[in-house]
């Protein structure tokens, strides 16, 4: 969300250099509001159920688009509890074990994904938010090249399964696009000398 006016005092916001970036800030001396626009923490579950991985389709998505069960971290809950809660709310599955896979950027939606491997059991009953699900053998997974797809790739690789990415537009396999190793671009993105 981009603010034009201060949500605290109503004054117009100005773009100012703060903490190495340009930020929308209130210049009223008695206010001092800064819109940091930091990413939201989102929980993602690589769900292992009956030896397969569970993928779900959101009711608003196209028919062939499936992904991990995800949701926002709630106030006053740990990420581990939050991912178990989301899984229960969305699929009715219970959590047997939770282990951290990693943390992933999803800049397009200004989110930070905290991904877990979740061993689950029970009977699947989807919430109204989800239209359908499918179970995929780990060795048959083809992975989307963004956000939660990187978590799936890391989990598969850690277990010795093949890692195969595909292009969502063409359906063709693509080279592994994970994590850059060149951090020199960081210097160029900051607005002050490093």
C-alpha positions as a printed Julia matrix, in Angstrom:
194×3 Matrix{Float64}:
   0.0     0.0     0.0
   1.33    3.42   -0.92
   0.25    6.34    1.27
  -0.15    9.89   -0.05
  -1.21   11.36    3.3
  -0.07   10.6     6.81
  -2.39    8.07    8.49
  -1.61    9.68   11.88
  -2.06   13.42   11.25
  -3.39   13.73    7.68
  -0.54   15.91    6.35
   0.82   15.16    2.86
   3.74   12.74    2.91
   7.05   13.58    1.29
   9.66   11.27   -0.18
  12.8    11.5     1.96
  16.08    9.55    2.08
  15.92    7.46    5.27
  18.0     4.39    6.19
  19.54    4.11    2.73
  16.28    4.29    0.74
  13.65    6.77   -0.26
  10.64    6.52    2.06
   7.29    8.28    2.32
   7.45   10.28    5.56
   5.56   12.97    7.42
   7.6    16.14    7.92
   5.35   17.54   10.66
   7.65   17.89   13.68
   5.01   16.65   16.12
   4.26   13.53   14.03
   7.28   11.85   12.45
   5.41    8.98   10.74
   7.49    6.95    8.28
   5.92    4.41    5.92
   8.64    1.74    5.97
   6.64   -0.56    3.64
   8.4    -3.66    4.96
   7.36   -7.09    3.66
   4.69   -9.12    5.45
   5.63  -12.53    6.88
   3.82  -15.36    5.11
   3.94  -18.99    6.19
   4.16  -21.78    3.63
   3.81  -25.52    4.15
   5.49  -28.21    2.06
   2.93  -30.75    3.25
   3.95  -34.4     3.28
   0.79  -36.51    3.49
   0.73  -40.28    3.04
   4.17  -40.18    1.35
   3.18  -37.51   -1.19
   3.23  -33.71   -1.35
  -0.08  -31.89   -1.11
  -0.66  -28.98   -3.49
  -3.81  -26.87   -3.41
  -5.63  -24.6    -5.85
  -7.08  -21.37   -4.54
 -10.68  -20.88   -5.68
  -9.69  -17.63   -7.45
  -6.86  -19.22   -9.48
  -6.92  -20.77  -12.97
  -7.76  -24.5   -13.09
  -4.23  -25.78  -13.61
  -2.52  -23.57  -10.99
  -1.57  -25.36   -7.76
   0.77  -24.28   -4.97
   1.6   -24.79   -1.31
  -0.79  -24.07    1.54
   0.11  -20.57    2.73
  -1.18  -17.92    5.1
  -0.21  -14.88    7.11
   1.46  -15.15   10.48
  -1.0   -13.97   13.14
  -0.17  -11.79   16.1
   0.95  -13.7    19.21
   1.74  -17.0    17.47
   4.99  -18.69   16.6
   5.62  -19.46   12.92
   5.5   -23.2    13.7
   2.1   -22.88   15.36
   0.93  -20.56   12.57
   1.78  -23.0     9.77
  -0.01  -25.81   11.66
  -3.04  -23.53   12.16
  -3.15  -22.57    8.48
  -2.95  -26.23    7.43
  -5.82  -27.13    9.77
  -7.95  -24.17    8.61
  -7.39  -24.81    4.9
  -7.33  -28.63    4.7
  -8.53  -29.98    8.07
  -5.24  -31.91    8.36
  -3.46  -32.26   11.68
   0.26  -31.63   12.07
   2.56  -34.39   13.24
   5.89  -32.56   12.83
   7.14  -29.18   11.6
  10.67  -28.28   10.48
  12.02  -25.09    8.92
  13.09  -25.3     5.28
  14.09  -21.68    4.78
  13.11  -18.06    4.24
  12.35  -16.77    0.72
  11.63  -13.43   -0.9
   8.43  -12.76   -2.78
   9.02   -9.15   -3.82
   6.14   -9.05   -6.29
   3.7    -9.12   -3.36
   6.05   -7.5    -0.8
   6.09  -10.69    1.28
   8.73  -12.72    3.07
   7.95  -16.44    2.96
   8.87  -18.61    5.94
   8.62  -22.17    4.62
   8.23  -25.34    6.66
   8.09  -29.04    5.95
   4.93  -30.31    7.64
   4.17  -33.98    8.13
   0.38  -34.21    8.26
  -2.33  -36.78    8.92
  -6.11  -36.95    9.0
  -8.9   -36.57    6.47
  -8.7   -33.77    3.92
 -11.62  -31.35    3.9
 -10.92  -28.11    2.03
 -12.01  -24.69    3.24
 -14.09  -22.48    0.94
 -10.87  -20.68    0.03
  -9.52  -23.75   -1.79
 -11.17  -25.32   -4.85
  -9.22  -28.58   -5.07
  -6.02  -30.36   -4.15
  -3.72  -32.94   -5.61
  -1.13  -35.29   -4.17
   2.16  -35.56   -6.05
   4.97  -38.05   -5.48
   8.14  -36.08   -4.59
  10.07  -37.59   -7.5
   7.37  -36.34   -9.93
   7.32  -32.71   -8.76
   7.83  -29.95  -11.31
   8.47  -26.65   -9.6
   7.39  -23.08  -10.36
  10.29  -20.61  -10.35
   9.19  -18.08   -7.74
   8.4   -17.72   -4.04
   7.3   -21.01   -2.54
   8.67  -22.97   -5.49
  12.17  -22.36   -4.14
  11.15  -23.9    -0.81
   9.89  -27.01   -2.59
  13.18  -27.21   -4.52
  15.27  -26.91   -1.37
  13.19  -29.58    0.4
  13.41  -31.97   -2.57
  17.15  -31.43   -2.91
  17.73  -32.02    0.82
  16.05  -35.41    0.47
  17.87  -36.45   -2.71
  14.91  -36.03   -5.08
  15.31  -34.49   -8.54
  14.75  -30.74   -8.77
  12.95  -29.73  -11.99
  11.76  -26.19  -12.57
   9.29  -25.24  -15.29
   8.15  -22.05  -16.96
   4.5   -21.31  -16.09
   3.85  -19.71  -19.49
   5.28  -22.43  -21.73
   5.27  -25.48  -19.45
   8.84  -26.21  -20.57
  11.6   -27.22  -18.16
  14.04  -24.41  -17.31
  17.46  -24.23  -15.59
  17.53  -23.93  -11.78
  16.96  -20.18  -11.03
  17.61  -20.25   -7.27
  19.44  -17.64   -5.22
  22.01  -15.32   -6.7
  25.59  -15.65   -5.54
  26.66  -12.15   -6.67
  25.86   -9.66   -3.9
  27.66   -6.73   -5.56
  24.26   -5.45   -6.7
  23.53   -4.62   -3.05
  26.01   -1.76   -3.19
  24.25   -0.26   -6.22
  20.81   -0.5    -4.58
  21.77    1.55   -1.5
  21.68    5.33   -1.66
  24.74    5.93    0.49
  28.36    4.77    0.23
  29.04    1.3     1.57
